[in-house]
């Protein structure tokens, strides 16, 4: 089981950009990936290779109306890049919950292989 406290992921609009047909990761996305990779490296977990269950509690930074799932892809992409799993297509079960506002925001995640509950 992997338990992580991560910074609040940027929204998908701030994570990805597009120039013509070419998609790219914006500076906010690159910075987020780096921050998540550092936290994952410090936690020292091995890469999960099986089917995955993920619980994510999102603590927004403010009360502005926002779509809860708008931060999910950036979170999953950063966790993939950090080596938590091989690919986010391994996720079979996903629980996403909005929690109370916290200054700066954060995301708490619990991730485990489905067959190793």
N, C-alpha and C positions, 0 to 999 in steps of 0.2 A: 504494500500500500504506500502510496506517495501522497503526502500532505504538504501543500505549499501556500504561503501567503504572498501574493503577487501584487504589483501595482495595477491600477485600473487600466485596462486595455484601451487603446484609442478606438474610436468608432471606425467602422469599415471605410467611411468617407475620408478619414484622416490617415488610414493605414495604407490603402492602395490608391494608386493614381493610374491614369491611362494617357498615353500619348499615341494618338492614332489607334492602331490595333494592338499596340504593345502595352501590357500591364506592367507596373513596377511597384515596388514598396517605397512609400514616401519616408522622409526623415523621421517622422513620428513613429512609423512602423519599425524602422531600423533601430531606433533608440529603444523601443519597447522590446524587440527581440533580444537586444544585448542585455537589457536589465533582467529579463526572464532567464536567459542563458546563465547569467552570473548566479542567480538565486538557485537554479537547478544544479549547477556545478557545486555550489556550497553544500547542497543537501546530499550530494553523493549517491544518488539512486542509479541503479542500472536501467538500461532501456527495456521497456515492456514490449514483448513480442507477440503476446496473445490478444484475444478479444478484450476490449476495455469497457469499464464502467467509469463514468466521470460525473462528479458532483461539483458544481460551481456556484458559489454564493457571491453575487455582485453587490458591492457596497458603493452606490453612486457618490460622486463628489459634491453633488448639489441636487436640488429638487426640480431642476428643469426637466420637463417631460422628455423621455427618451425611450426608444425601443430596447428592451432588455437584450434581445438577440443580436443587436447591432455591434456588440463587442465580442461576440462569440468566435467568429472566424479569426479575428486578430489573435485572440487567446490561443486557439487551437494551432494556428500557424506558428506562433512563438514557441509553444510547447513542442511541436514537431521539430522546429529548428534547434531547440535546446536538447533534443535527444531523449525526451521523456518516453516517446514511443517511436515506432518506425514511420508511421503515417496516421493521420487522424481518421482515415477510413477504417481503422481498427475499432473505433468507438461504436459499440452496439447499443449502449444505454447512456443517456445523457439527462442530467437533472440540472436545471438552471433556475436559480431563485434570486429575486431582488430583496436586498436587506435594507437596513436603515442607512441614511446618508452618513458618511464619514468624511471628514476633511481630507481632501486629496483623493479619496476613493481607494478601493482595493478589491481584489478578488481572492477568495479563499477556495482552493481546489483540493479535492480528494479524488485520487485516481487509483484504480486497481484492476488487475486482470480478472475477468468475469469468472473464470474457473478456479480462482484462488481466493474467493471471498472468505 
